[in-house]
Amino acid sequence: MSSAAQHGYFESLYAASEDPYAVRTRWYEARKRALLLAALPRARYRHAFEPGCGVGELTIALAARCDRLLASDFSARAVAIARQRTDGLPHVDVRRQALPDDWPLEPGPGAFDLIVLSEIGYFFDRQAMQRVAACCERTLAADGTLVACDWRPGFAQRSLPAAEVQGILAALGLARLALHEEDDFLLQVWTRDARSVAQCEGIR
């Protein structure tokens, strides 16, 4: 799908509904969000980045575990909704960005100790997804966590299968901490620190 077509698709979605994917009401979405949050190896993060934030449901949950959180979306309408919903959270910054071109490189290398790519990778073609992966590599902190969660069934707007999206990220060579695989979605967590959560806490 071209950039112009994507823009029209998302703007029409959010014009028709403030929650087009029913992320606030579906048990499927609440459960998936809970699994993602439980898979994070640390209780708290200094500075997280969540591109493709949509209406901000995951953003609100991540904000409870981050000192600073940058969230962004391609859709101006989604950004407006997410900003409204996070208005009482001064440590959350919601921006309109078109990735990979607008990936926030200005903080410098190692800016984010958490990057969450939830349900966005399959909208990129392979070259763009490789650029996104390179941006993750550049901006992920030395103690950073990278998360990817992707819907697996096919749909008209998909550019890449979930397995290929996450294969591109896996090729960065980070240590895989967690893998959760269902018919509906694929969730993986990678870290720069190869130690398990128990090892980090001195349990083993």
JORA-V452800 format. One line per field, one symbol per residue. phi: phi as a letter, one per 40 degrees, with the letter a starting at -180 (. if undefined). A space follows every 50 residues. Layout:
BEGIN
phi=???
END
This chain:
BEGIN
phi=.cccccdcccccdcccacaccfccbccdcccccccccccccbcabcabbb cgcfcgccdcccdcbbcbabbaaccccccccccccbdcbccbbbbcabcc dcdccccgdgcbcabbbbgbcccccccccccccccddcbcccbcbbbbba ccccacccbbcdccdcccccccgccccabbbbdcabbbbbbccccccccc cgca
END
